[in-house]
Amino acid sequence: MAYASWVLVCREGRCPPIQILDTYTPRQTSKVYAADGRFVAEVGLERRTLVKIAEIPKLVQDAFVLTEDKRFYRHAGIDWIRVPGAALRNLRAGSWEEGFSTITMQLARNVFPDRISREKRGLAGLVRKVKEAKVARAIESRYSKDKILELYLNQINLGNGAYGVETASQRYFGKSVHELNLAEAATLAALPKAPARYNPRRFPERAIQRRNTVIELMRRNGAISDADASLAKAYPLRLGSKDESGETAPYFVEWVRQQLDDKFGARLYEQGLKVFTTIDLDMQSAAERALENQLRAIEAGKYGKFPHPTYEQLAARAANGDETATPNSPYMQGAFIAMDPRDGSVRALVGGRQFEDSKFNRATQALRQPGSTFKPIVYSAAIENGRTPATILVDSSITFPQIGNSWTPRN
C-alpha cells in the first residue's frame, strides 16, 4: 500500500516540476518612500526582500535548522527517525496534526501551494504528505543543502506580513538580518510554528517564552555555549520603532497601494517598484501622536465621563485570551488628514487607531458631513475674492430658484 502510494502519487504530472527552482524568484515587494526620500513601507502580497545564504549569519541558520529540522544536513528530504512517532500520534488524532515535515518538505508546499494542498484529514491528508515527501526527495537530489536553506529562509512566512528572514528582521527589529544577535535570531526562528501566536509585537511574553525554548535547543545541540544561552535568555525584547521597521502610516500606505493597484496591477506585487509619495514623516508622526493623545484624553474622562470600554481595556482583555474582545470590538476611533493647500498633496493621513484591528480608512472611506472642516475652504475663497477676515456679511435666509423647484439652505 505504502509503495503503491509512493509510486502513483506523482503520476501524470500531479507533482510540480522541481526544475522550476533553477530560476525561481519569489515575489518581491515594492518600496514606498516619503517626500524627502526616507523609506516608509513595503507594498506587496508577500512582503519579502531576498538575501543570499552567505548574507545570513550562521547563528540565524542554526536557529532555524535546530528548531525546524535538526537532522537537516543528515537526511535526503525525509527525516525517517521522526516518521514512526508522528504517524502513531496522527493515527490517534485522525488527521495529520503531528508534523514530521523537514525544511525541504516545508519548502515544497510553500513554493508549490497550488500543486500541494493544505488538507490534513483523511485520504487527502495522506496524499498531501506523500506528495510533499516525494517532491522533497526530488529537490534534495537536484540542489545543495545551502541552496535549499536559502530558498526556505527567503520563502517562509514569519507573521506580521513578513516573508523571509530579511523582511522579518526589518519589520520586527528595524535592522538587517546580518545585524541580529542571538536572542533576536531565536525570536525569528520561534515564529514558523505559529506566526500569529508568537508575534512579538502582539504577544511579547509568549514570544519571549518561545524564544527561550529555541535558545535552549541551540544550547543542547552545541550551537551556542551555556554562557551565551544564559545571556540571550535574559536579553530584553527590543523591537524596532515603526519608522525603523517599515510600519509607518499604514492607512496612507494602503490608500497609495489601492491607487497603484489600479494603475500597475500585478507589476506592483512582483517587480519591486520604487514609489515616491508626498507624505512628510515628521508631520505623520506628530499627527498620530496628537490623535492618540486626544482619544486617550476623551477615554480618561477629560471632557466628561466616558461610558464605553476603552482601547486599553479591550487590548488587555484580548491579550489575556478573552475571545469576546475581538479585533472588531467597538472602541473610540478617530481620523486625521493634512494637505498642502498649494497643490493638494497629502502630507499626513491617519485613518484609524490600529490598522491591524480595523483596516477601514476613516480619512478616505468614511462618508461624513464635513462640518466646520469646510470653513477654511470658504474663508480662502472669500479672501481670494477680495474679502478680509473683518468683512461682515448679512446672514439672513436666502432662496435659490431652480428649474421646477427652489432651494433654501439651512444652518
VODORO-589770 format. One record per residue (C-alpha): residue number from 1; residue in three letters; x, y, z. Coordinates in steps of 0.25 Angstrom, whole numbers, always signed. Layout:
N
+-----+------+-------+-------+-------+
:  nr : rest :    xx :    yy :    zz :
+-----+------+-------+-------+-------+
: NUM :  ala :     X :     Y :     Z :
...
+-----+------+-------+-------+-------+
END
This chain:
411
+-----+------+-------+-------+-------+
:  nr : rest :    xx :    yy :    zz :
+-----+------+-------+-------+-------+
:   1 :  met :    +0 :    +0 :    +0 :
:   2 :  ala :   +11 :   +10 :    +4 :
:   3 :  tyr :   +19 :    +6 :    -8 :
:   4 :  ala :    +8 :    +8 :   -17 :
:   5 :  ser :    +5 :   +22 :   -11 :
:   6 :  trp :   +19 :   +26 :   -13 :
:   7 :  val :   +19 :   +21 :   -28 :
:   8 :  leu :    +6 :   +27 :   -32 :
:   9 :  val :    +5 :   +40 :   -25 :
:  10 :  cys :   +12 :   +47 :   -35 :
:  11 :  arg :    +7 :   +40 :   -48 :
:  12 :  glu :    +2 :   +48 :   -60 :
:  13 :  gly :    +9 :   +61 :   -55 :
:  14 :  arg :    +2 :   +62 :   -42 :
:  15 :  cys :   +14 :   +67 :   -35 :
:  16 :  pro :   +21 :   +80 :   -39 :
:  17 :  pro :   +33 :   +80 :   -47 :
:  18 :  ile :   +45 :   +84 :   -37 :
:  19 :  gln :   +54 :   +89 :   -48 :
:  20 :  ile :   +46 :  +102 :   -47 :
:  21 :  leu :   +54 :  +105 :   -35 :
:  22 :  asp :   +66 :  +107 :   -44 :
:  23 :  thr :   +61 :  +121 :   -48 :
:  24 :  tyr :   +50 :  +122 :   -37 :
:  25 :  thr :   +49 :  +136 :   -31 :
:  26 :  pro :   +39 :  +139 :   -20 :
:  27 :  arg :   +30 :  +151 :   -22 :
:  28 :  gln :   +37 :  +164 :   -16 :
:  29 :  thr :   +31 :  +176 :   -11 :
:  30 :  ser :   +30 :  +190 :   -16 :
:  31 :  lys :   +36 :  +200 :    -7 :
:  32 :  val :   +29 :  +213 :    -3 :
:  33 :  tyr :   +37 :  +226 :    +0 :
:  34 :  ala :   +34 :  +239 :    +7 :
:  35 :  ala :   +35 :  +253 :    +0 :
:  36 :  asp :   +49 :  +254 :    +6 :
:  37 :  gly :   +53 :  +240 :    +1 :
:  38 :  arg :   +52 :  +233 :   +14 :
:  39 :  phe :   +47 :  +219 :   +14 :
:  40 :  val :   +32 :  +217 :   +18 :
:  41 :  ala :   +28 :  +203 :   +16 :
:  42 :  glu :   +27 :  +191 :    +6 :
:  43 :  val :   +15 :  +188 :    -2 :
:  44 :  gly :   +12 :  +174 :    -7 :
:  45 :  leu :    +4 :  +161 :    -6 :
:  46 :  glu :   +16 :  +156 :    +1 :
:  47 :  arg :   +26 :  +166 :    +7 :
:  48 :  arg :   +39 :  +160 :    +4 :
:  49 :  thr :   +54 :  +164 :    +1 :
:  50 :  leu :   +63 :  +153 :    -4 :
:  51 :  val :   +76 :  +151 :    +2 :
:  52 :  lys :   +87 :  +140 :    -1 :
:  53 :  ile :   +91 :  +129 :    +8 :
:  54 :  ala :  +105 :  +136 :   +10 :
:  55 :  glu :   +98 :  +148 :   +15 :
:  56 :  ile :   +90 :  +141 :   +26 :
:  57 :  pro :   +99 :  +139 :   +39 :
:  58 :  lys :  +101 :  +124 :   +43 :
:  59 :  leu :   +95 :  +128 :   +56 :
:  60 :  val :   +81 :  +130 :   +49 :
:  61 :  gln :   +83 :  +118 :   +40 :
:  62 :  asp :   +86 :  +109 :   +52 :
:  63 :  ala :   +74 :  +115 :   +60 :
:  64 :  phe :   +64 :  +111 :   +49 :
:  65 :  val :   +71 :   +97 :   +46 :
:  66 :  leu :   +71 :   +93 :   +60 :
:  67 :  thr :   +57 :   +97 :   +63 :
:  68 :  glu :   +50 :   +92 :   +50 :
:  69 :  asp :   +59 :   +81 :   +45 :
:  70 :  lys :   +71 :   +78 :   +54 :
:  71 :  arg :   +75 :   +66 :   +44 :
:  72 :  phe :   +74 :   +75 :   +32 :
:  73 :  tyr :   +89 :   +72 :   +28 :
:  74 :  arg :   +88 :   +57 :   +30 :
:  75 :  his :   +75 :   +53 :   +23 :
:  76 :  ala :   +71 :   +54 :    +8 :
:  77 :  gly :   +58 :   +61 :    +9 :
:  78 :  ile :   +51 :   +52 :   +19 :
:  79 :  asp :   +55 :   +50 :   +34 :
:  80 :  trp :   +51 :   +35 :   +35 :
:  81 :  ile :   +54 :   +36 :   +50 :
:  82 :  arg :   +43 :   +45 :   +53 :
:  83 :  val :   +33 :   +37 :   +44 :
:  84 :  pro :   +28 :   +26 :   +53 :
:  85 :  gly :   +25 :   +34 :   +65 :
:  86 :  ala :   +18 :   +45 :   +57 :
:  87 :  ala :   +10 :   +34 :   +49 :
:  88 :  leu :    +5 :   +28 :   +62 :
:  89 :  arg :    +0 :   +41 :   +68 :
:  90 :  asn :    -6 :   +45 :   +55 :
:  91 :  leu :   -14 :   +32 :   +55 :
:  92 :  arg :   -19 :   +34 :   +69 :
:  93 :  ala :   -23 :   +48 :   +65 :
:  94 :  gly :   -30 :   +44 :   +52 :
:  95 :  ser :   -22 :   +55 :   +44 :
:  96 :  trp :    -8 :   +60 :   +41 :
:  97 :  glu :    -7 :   +68 :   +53 :
:  98 :  glu :    +7 :   +64 :   +57 :
:  99 :  gly :   +18 :   +69 :   +48 :
: 100 :  phe :   +30 :   +62 :   +43 :
: 101 :  ser :   +32 :   +72 :   +32 :
: 102 :  thr :   +46 :   +75 :   +29 :
: 103 :  ile :   +51 :   +88 :   +24 :
: 104 :  thr :   +51 :   +82 :   +10 :
: 105 :  met :   +37 :   +77 :   +11 :
: 106 :  gln :   +32 :   +91 :   +16 :
: 107 :  leu :   +39 :   +98 :    +4 :
: 108 :  ala :   +32 :   +88 :    -5 :
: 109 :  arg :   +18 :   +92 :    +0 :
: 110 :  asn :   +21 :  +107 :    +1 :
: 111 :  val :   +27 :  +108 :   -13 :
: 112 :  phe :   +16 :  +100 :   -19 :
: 113 :  pro :    +3 :  +103 :   -11 :
: 114 :  asp :    -5 :  +101 :   -24 :
: 115 :  arg :    +0 :   +87 :   -26 :
: 116 :  ile :    +1 :   +82 :   -12 :
: 117 :  ser :   -11 :   +84 :    -4 :
: 118 :  arg :   -12 :   +88 :   +11 :
: 119 :  glu :   -22 :   +77 :   +14 :
: 120 :  lys :   -19 :   +70 :   +27 :
: 121 :  arg :   -30 :   +60 :   +29 :
: 122 :  gly :   -33 :   +46 :   +23 :
: 123 :  leu :   -28 :   +41 :   +10 :
: 124 :  ala :   -26 :   +55 :    +4 :
: 125 :  gly :   -17 :   +58 :   +16 :
: 126 :  leu :    -9 :   +45 :   +14 :
: 127 :  val :    -7 :   +49 :    -1 :
: 128 :  arg :    -2 :   +62 :    +3 :
: 129 :  lys :    +8 :   +57 :   +12 :
: 130 :  val :   +13 :   +46 :    +2 :
: 131 :  lys :   +14 :   +57 :    -9 :
: 132 :  glu :   +22 :   +66 :    +0 :
: 133 :  ala :   +32 :   +55 :    +3 :
: 134 :  lys :   +34 :   +51 :   -11 :
: 135 :  val :   +35 :   +66 :   -16 :
: 136 :  ala :   +45 :   +68 :    -5 :
: 137 :  arg :   +53 :   +56 :    -9 :
: 138 :  ala :   +54 :   +61 :   -23 :
: 139 :  ile :   +58 :   +75 :   -18 :
: 140 :  glu :   +69 :   +68 :   -10 :
: 141 :  ser :   +74 :   +60 :   -22 :
: 142 :  arg :   +76 :   +73 :   -30 :
: 143 :  tyr :   +80 :   +84 :   -21 :
: 144 :  ser :   +91 :   +86 :   -10 :
: 145 :  lys :   +87 :   +88 :    +5 :
: 146 :  asp :   +91 :  +102 :    +4 :
: 147 :  lys :   +82 :  +105 :    -8 :
: 148 :  ile :   +70 :   +98 :    -1 :
: 149 :  leu :   +72 :  +106 :   +12 :
: 150 :  glu :   +74 :  +119 :    +5 :
: 151 :  leu :   +61 :  +117 :    -3 :
: 152 :  tyr :   +54 :  +113 :   +10 :
: 153 :  leu :   +59 :  +125 :   +18 :
: 154 :  asn :   +54 :  +134 :    +7 :
: 155 :  gln :   +41 :  +128 :    +6 :
: 156 :  ile :   +36 :  +125 :   +20 :
: 157 :  asn :   +24 :  +133 :   +26 :
: 158 :  leu :   +29 :  +139 :   +39 :
: 159 :  gly :   +16 :  +147 :   +42 :
: 160 :  asn :   +13 :  +162 :   +43 :
: 161 :  gly :   +12 :  +162 :   +27 :
: 162 :  ala :   +27 :  +158 :   +27 :
: 163 :  tyr :   +32 :  +147 :   +18 :
: 164 :  gly :   +47 :  +142 :   +18 :
: 165 :  val :   +57 :  +146 :   +29 :
: 166 :  glu :   +62 :  +159 :   +24 :
: 167 :  thr :   +48 :  +165 :   +23 :
: 168 :  ala :   +44 :  +159 :   +37 :
: 169 :  ser :   +57 :  +165 :   +43 :
: 170 :  gln :   +54 :  +179 :   +37 :
: 171 :  arg :   +39 :  +178 :   +42 :
: 172 :  tyr :   +42 :  +173 :   +56 :
: 173 :  phe :   +55 :  +179 :   +59 :
: 174 :  gly :   +58 :  +190 :   +49 :
: 175 :  lys :   +71 :  +184 :   +45 :
: 176 :  ser :   +76 :  +175 :   +34 :
: 177 :  val :   +77 :  +160 :   +37 :
: 178 :  his :   +93 :  +161 :   +37 :
: 179 :  glu :   +92 :  +170 :   +49 :
: 180 :  leu :   +83 :  +161 :   +58 :
: 181 :  asn :   +88 :  +156 :   +71 :
: 182 :  leu :   +86 :  +142 :   +77 :
: 183 :  ala :   +73 :  +146 :   +84 :
: 184 :  glu :   +67 :  +153 :   +72 :
: 185 :  ala :   +71 :  +141 :   +63 :
: 186 :  ala :   +64 :  +131 :   +73 :
: 187 :  thr :   +51 :  +140 :   +73 :
: 188 :  leu :   +50 :  +139 :   +58 :
: 189 :  ala :   +53 :  +124 :   +58 :
: 190 :  ala :   +42 :  +123 :   +68 :
: 191 :  leu :   +31 :  +128 :   +58 :
: 192 :  pro :   +29 :  +117 :   +47 :
: 193 :  lys :   +22 :  +108 :   +57 :
: 194 :  ala :   +11 :  +119 :   +59 :
: 195 :  pro :   +14 :  +133 :   +53 :
: 196 :  ala :    +1 :  +139 :   +59 :
: 197 :  arg :    +2 :  +133 :   +73 :
: 198 :  tyr :   +17 :  +137 :   +75 :
: 199 :  asn :   +16 :  +150 :   +68 :
: 200 :  pro :   +26 :  +158 :   +78 :
: 201 :  arg :   +18 :  +171 :   +75 :
: 202 :  arg :    +5 :  +166 :   +79 :
: 203 :  phe :    +9 :  +155 :   +89 :
: 204 :  pro :   +23 :  +159 :   +95 :
: 205 :  glu :   +22 :  +150 :  +107 :
: 206 :  arg :   +18 :  +138 :   +99 :
: 207 :  ala :   +29 :  +141 :   +89 :
: 208 :  ile :   +40 :  +142 :   +99 :
: 209 :  gln :   +36 :  +129 :  +105 :
: 210 :  arg :   +36 :  +122 :   +91 :
: 211 :  arg :   +49 :  +129 :   +88 :
: 212 :  asn :   +56 :  +124 :  +101 :
: 213 :  thr :   +51 :  +110 :   +97 :
: 214 :  val :   +59 :  +112 :   +83 :
: 215 :  ile :   +71 :  +117 :   +91 :
: 216 :  glu :   +71 :  +104 :  +100 :
: 217 :  leu :   +70 :   +95 :   +87 :
: 218 :  met :   +82 :  +102 :   +82 :
: 219 :  arg :   +90 :  +100 :   +95 :
: 220 :  arg :   +86 :   +86 :   +96 :
: 221 :  asn :   +91 :   +83 :   +82 :
: 222 :  gly :  +104 :   +90 :   +84 :
: 223 :  ala :  +102 :  +102 :   +75 :
: 224 :  ile :  +104 :  +112 :   +86 :
: 225 :  ser :  +111 :  +112 :   +99 :
: 226 :  asp :  +104 :  +111 :  +113 :
: 227 :  ala :  +108 :  +125 :  +116 :
: 228 :  asp :  +103 :  +131 :  +102 :
: 229 :  ala :   +90 :  +124 :  +105 :
: 230 :  ser :   +88 :  +130 :  +119 :
: 231 :  leu :   +91 :  +144 :  +113 :
: 232 :  ala :   +82 :  +142 :  +102 :
: 233 :  lys :   +70 :  +137 :  +111 :
: 234 :  ala :   +72 :  +149 :  +119 :
: 235 :  tyr :   +72 :  +159 :  +108 :
: 236 :  pro :   +60 :  +168 :  +107 :
: 237 :  leu :   +51 :  +168 :   +95 :
: 238 :  arg :   +55 :  +181 :   +88 :
: 239 :  leu :   +46 :  +183 :   +76 :
: 240 :  gly :   +49 :  +194 :   +65 :
: 241 :  ser :   +41 :  +206 :   +64 :
: 242 :  lys :   +30 :  +208 :   +54 :
: 243 :  asp :   +40 :  +217 :   +46 :
: 244 :  glu :   +51 :  +206 :   +46 :
: 245 :  ser :   +42 :  +194 :   +43 :
: 246 :  gly :   +34 :  +200 :   +31 :
: 247 :  glu :   +21 :  +201 :   +39 :
: 248 :  thr :   +19 :  +216 :   +38 :
: 249 :  ala :    +6 :  +221 :   +33 :
: 250 :  pro :    -1 :  +208 :   +30 :
: 251 :  tyr :   -14 :  +215 :   +25 :
: 252 :  phe :    -7 :  +224 :   +16 :
: 253 :  val :    +1 :  +213 :   +10 :
: 254 :  glu :   -11 :  +205 :    +8 :
: 255 :  trp :   -18 :  +217 :    +1 :
: 256 :  val :    -6 :  +218 :    -8 :
: 257 :  arg :    -6 :  +203 :   -11 :
: 258 :  gln :   -20 :  +203 :   -16 :
: 259 :  gln :   -17 :  +214 :   -26 :
: 260 :  leu :    -5 :  +207 :   -30 :
: 261 :  asp :   -12 :  +194 :   -32 :
: 262 :  asp :   -22 :  +201 :   -41 :
: 263 :  lys :   -11 :  +206 :   -50 :
: 264 :  phe :    +0 :  +195 :   -50 :
: 265 :  gly :    -7 :  +183 :   -46 :
: 266 :  ala :    +2 :  +171 :   -44 :
: 267 :  arg :   +14 :  +178 :   -46 :
: 268 :  leu :   +13 :  +185 :   -33 :
: 269 :  tyr :   +14 :  +172 :   -25 :
: 270 :  glu :   +24 :  +165 :   -34 :
: 271 :  gln :   +35 :  +175 :   -39 :
: 272 :  gly :   +39 :  +182 :   -27 :
: 273 :  leu :   +35 :  +196 :   -31 :
: 274 :  lys :   +40 :  +209 :   -24 :
: 275 :  val :   +29 :  +218 :   -21 :
: 276 :  phe :   +31 :  +233 :   -16 :
: 277 :  thr :   +20 :  +240 :    -9 :
: 278 :  thr :   +17 :  +253 :    -3 :
: 279 :  ile :   +16 :  +249 :   +11 :
: 280 :  asp :   +24 :  +256 :   +22 :
: 281 :  leu :   +29 :  +246 :   +32 :
: 282 :  asp :   +31 :  +256 :   +43 :
: 283 :  met :   +17 :  +262 :   +41 :
: 284 :  gln :   +11 :  +248 :   +40 :
: 285 :  ser :   +17 :  +244 :   +54 :
: 286 :  ala :   +12 :  +257 :   +60 :
: 287 :  ala :    -2 :  +254 :   +55 :
: 288 :  glu :    -2 :  +240 :   +60 :
: 289 :  arg :    +3 :  +245 :   +74 :
: 290 :  ala :    -7 :  +256 :   +74 :
: 291 :  leu :   -19 :  +248 :   +70 :
: 292 :  glu :   -16 :  +237 :   +80 :
: 293 :  asn :   -14 :  +247 :   +92 :
: 294 :  gln :   -27 :  +253 :   +89 :
: 295 :  leu :   -34 :  +240 :   +88 :
: 296 :  arg :   -28 :  +235 :  +101 :
: 297 :  ala :   -32 :  +248 :  +108 :
: 298 :  ile :   -46 :  +246 :  +104 :
: 299 :  glu :   -46 :  +232 :  +109 :
: 300 :  ala :   -40 :  +237 :  +122 :
: 301 :  gly :   -51 :  +246 :  +125 :
: 302 :  lys :   -45 :  +259 :  +122 :
: 303 :  tyr :   -58 :  +264 :  +115 :
: 304 :  gly :   -68 :  +257 :  +123 :
: 305 :  lys :   -70 :  +242 :  +128 :
: 306 :  phe :   -67 :  +232 :  +116 :
: 307 :  pro :   -77 :  +221 :  +118 :
: 308 :  his :   -71 :  +211 :  +108 :
: 309 :  pro :   -59 :  +201 :  +108 :
: 310 :  thr :   -46 :  +208 :  +105 :
: 311 :  tyr :   -36 :  +203 :   +95 :
: 312 :  glu :   -26 :  +199 :  +106 :
: 313 :  gln :   -37 :  +191 :  +113 :
: 314 :  leu :   -40 :  +183 :  +101 :
: 315 :  ala :   -26 :  +181 :   +97 :
: 316 :  ala :   -23 :  +175 :  +111 :
: 317 :  arg :   -35 :  +166 :  +110 :
: 318 :  ala :   -30 :  +161 :   +97 :
: 319 :  ala :   -16 :  +159 :  +102 :
: 320 :  asn :   -22 :  +150 :  +113 :
: 321 :  gly :   -29 :  +141 :  +104 :
: 322 :  asp :   -43 :  +148 :  +105 :
: 323 :  glu :   -50 :  +143 :   +91 :
: 324 :  thr :   -61 :  +154 :   +93 :
: 325 :  ala :   -50 :  +165 :   +91 :
: 326 :  thr :   -49 :  +163 :   +76 :
: 327 :  pro :   -42 :  +172 :   +66 :
: 328 :  asn :   -55 :  +177 :   +63 :
: 329 :  ser :   -59 :  +181 :   +77 :
: 330 :  pro :   -64 :  +195 :   +77 :
: 331 :  tyr :   -55 :  +205 :   +83 :
: 332 :  met :   -53 :  +220 :   +81 :
: 333 :  gln :   -47 :  +223 :   +67 :
: 334 :  gly :   -42 :  +236 :   +60 :
: 335 :  ala :   -36 :  +241 :   +47 :
: 336 :  phe :   -27 :  +252 :   +43 :
: 337 :  ile :   -22 :  +257 :   +29 :
: 338 :  ala :   -13 :  +269 :   +26 :
: 339 :  met :   -12 :  +274 :   +12 :
: 340 :  asp :    -3 :  +285 :    +5 :
: 341 :  pro :   -13 :  +296 :    +1 :
: 342 :  arg :    -3 :  +300 :   -10 :
: 343 :  asp :    -5 :  +287 :   -18 :
: 344 :  gly :   -14 :  +278 :   -10 :
: 345 :  ser :    -3 :  +268 :    -7 :
: 346 :  val :    -5 :  +259 :    +5 :
: 347 :  arg :    +5 :  +261 :   +16 :
: 348 :  ala :    -1 :  +253 :   +27 :
: 349 :  leu :   -12 :  +243 :   +28 :
: 350 :  val :   -17 :  +235 :   +39 :
: 351 :  gly :   -29 :  +226 :   +36 :
: 352 :  gly :   -32 :  +220 :   +50 :
: 353 :  arg :   -25 :  +216 :   +63 :
: 354 :  gln :   -20 :  +202 :   +60 :
: 355 :  phe :   -19 :  +197 :   +46 :
: 356 :  glu :   -17 :  +183 :   +49 :
: 357 :  asp :   -30 :  +183 :   +57 :
: 358 :  ser :   -38 :  +191 :   +47 :
: 359 :  lys :   -34 :  +194 :   +32 :
: 360 :  phe :   -45 :  +203 :   +30 :
: 361 :  asn :   -39 :  +217 :   +26 :
: 362 :  arg :   -48 :  +227 :   +33 :
: 363 :  ala :   -40 :  +238 :   +26 :
: 364 :  thr :   -43 :  +234 :   +12 :
: 365 :  gln :   -55 :  +224 :   +13 :
: 366 :  ala :   -64 :  +229 :   +24 :
: 367 :  leu :   -76 :  +237 :   +18 :
: 368 :  arg :   -77 :  +248 :   +28 :
: 369 :  gln :   -82 :  +263 :   +27 :
: 370 :  pro :   -70 :  +272 :   +26 :
: 371 :  gly :   -76 :  +281 :   +37 :
: 372 :  ser :   -66 :  +292 :   +41 :
: 373 :  thr :   -54 :  +286 :   +34 :
: 374 :  phe :   -60 :  +292 :   +21 :
: 375 :  lys :   -59 :  +306 :   +27 :
: 376 :  pro :   -44 :  +308 :   +23 :
: 377 :  ile :   -49 :  +306 :    +8 :
: 378 :  val :   -60 :  +316 :   +10 :
: 379 :  tyr :   -50 :  +326 :   +16 :
: 380 :  ser :   -39 :  +324 :    +6 :
: 381 :  ala :   -49 :  +326 :    -6 :
: 382 :  ala :   -54 :  +339 :    +1 :
: 383 :  ile :   -40 :  +344 :    +3 :
: 384 :  glu :   -37 :  +341 :   -11 :
: 385 :  asn :   -48 :  +349 :   -16 :
: 386 :  gly :   -44 :  +362 :    -8 :
: 387 :  arg :   -51 :  +360 :    +5 :
: 388 :  thr :   -44 :  +360 :   +19 :
: 389 :  pro :   -46 :  +353 :   +32 :
: 390 :  ala :   -53 :  +366 :   +37 :
: 391 :  thr :   -63 :  +366 :   +25 :
: 392 :  ile :   -77 :  +366 :   +30 :
: 393 :  leu :   -88 :  +358 :   +22 :
: 394 :  val :  -103 :  +358 :   +24 :
: 395 :  asp :  -107 :  +344 :   +30 :
: 396 :  ser :  -121 :  +345 :   +26 :
: 397 :  ser :  -129 :  +334 :   +19 :
: 398 :  ile :  -128 :  +333 :    +4 :
: 399 :  thr :  -135 :  +324 :    -6 :
: 400 :  phe :  -129 :  +320 :   -19 :
: 401 :  pro :  -138 :  +318 :   -31 :
: 402 :  gln :  -137 :  +305 :   -38 :
: 403 :  ile :  -144 :  +298 :   -50 :
: 404 :  gly :  -157 :  +294 :   -45 :
: 405 :  asn :  -153 :  +296 :   -30 :
: 406 :  ser :  -145 :  +305 :   -21 :
: 407 :  trp :  -135 :  +302 :   -10 :
: 408 :  thr :  -133 :  +309 :    +3 :
: 409 :  pro :  -120 :  +306 :   +10 :
: 410 :  arg :  -122 :  +303 :   +25 :
: 411 :  asn :  -112 :  +305 :   +37 :
+-----+------+-------+-------+-------+
END
